[in-house]
Amino acid sequence: AITIQPMDKTVNVGKTAKFSVTATGKSLTYQWRKNGENISGALQRSYTTPPATTGDNGALFSVVVTNPYGSVTSDNATLTVLSK
């Protein structure tokens, strides 16, 4: 079960954003997604984005948490990117 959902983040262009999730259970694996598509290599409890561009504004980040009994998908967290 996910106990703490990823939170919305606001960053300036060129800065990174860190999303994290807290889940209970054993043998958990994580797969972060951006706009519903898996992010290659994003397999930890937290995910730090590359430096944000204006094109990332409004992107939705979520994570699928899996254990041997099944999987659960987090709520979406929105990335807001402020142009300087």
N, C-alpha and C positions, 0 to 999 in steps of 0.2 A: 504494500500500500504506500502511496505517496503521502507523506505527512507535511511537507513544506513544498509548495509549488514554486516554479520559477517566477521571478518577479520582473515586471516591466523595467526597462532601462532606458536612460536618456544620456547620450554622449555627443560630443562635438565631432565634426568631421575629422578623420585621422586618428581618432582614439578608439580603443578597444572596449568591449563590454563583456562582463563576465556573468553568465547565467549559472545557477546551481539548483539542485533538487535534493531533497532529503526523502529517503524511502526506507521502509522497514522490511526485514526479511533477510534470508541468507542466499549466498551465491547469486547476488544481483549483477546484472550486466546493464549497460546504458548505451543508448544510441540517440544522439541529438539530431534534431531535424530543423531545417530552415524552410519555411513555407511548405511544409509537408514532405520535403525531400531529405533523405538521409545525408548528413554531413560526413564525408569520408574522414575516418580517424578520430571522430568525436565520440569517444567511448568511455569517458570518465564521468564522475558525479557532477563535475562542473565543466563548462565550456566557455572559453574565451574567444571572442570573434577576432578575425583579422581587423586591421584599422578600417573604421567605418567610412563608407562613401555615401553621398546623398542618395544613391540608388538603393541603399539598405534601409532608408527611412520607411517605417511601417512594416518591416519584415517580422514574421512571426516565428518564434523559436519554441520548440517543445522537445520533450525527451520521452523515449519509450524505455521503461524499466522492465526487465524480464528476469524471471527466475525459473527453476524447473517446473513450477506449477502454472505458469502463464505470464502474461504481460499486461501492463497498464500504461496508458499514455497520459502525460501531464497536460494541464491547461496550457494554452498558448501564452507566451510572454512577448510583448511588443517592443521592438527596438525603435526608439525615436532618435533620429540623427539631426542635430542642429548645425546648420551651415554657419560659418563664421562671418 
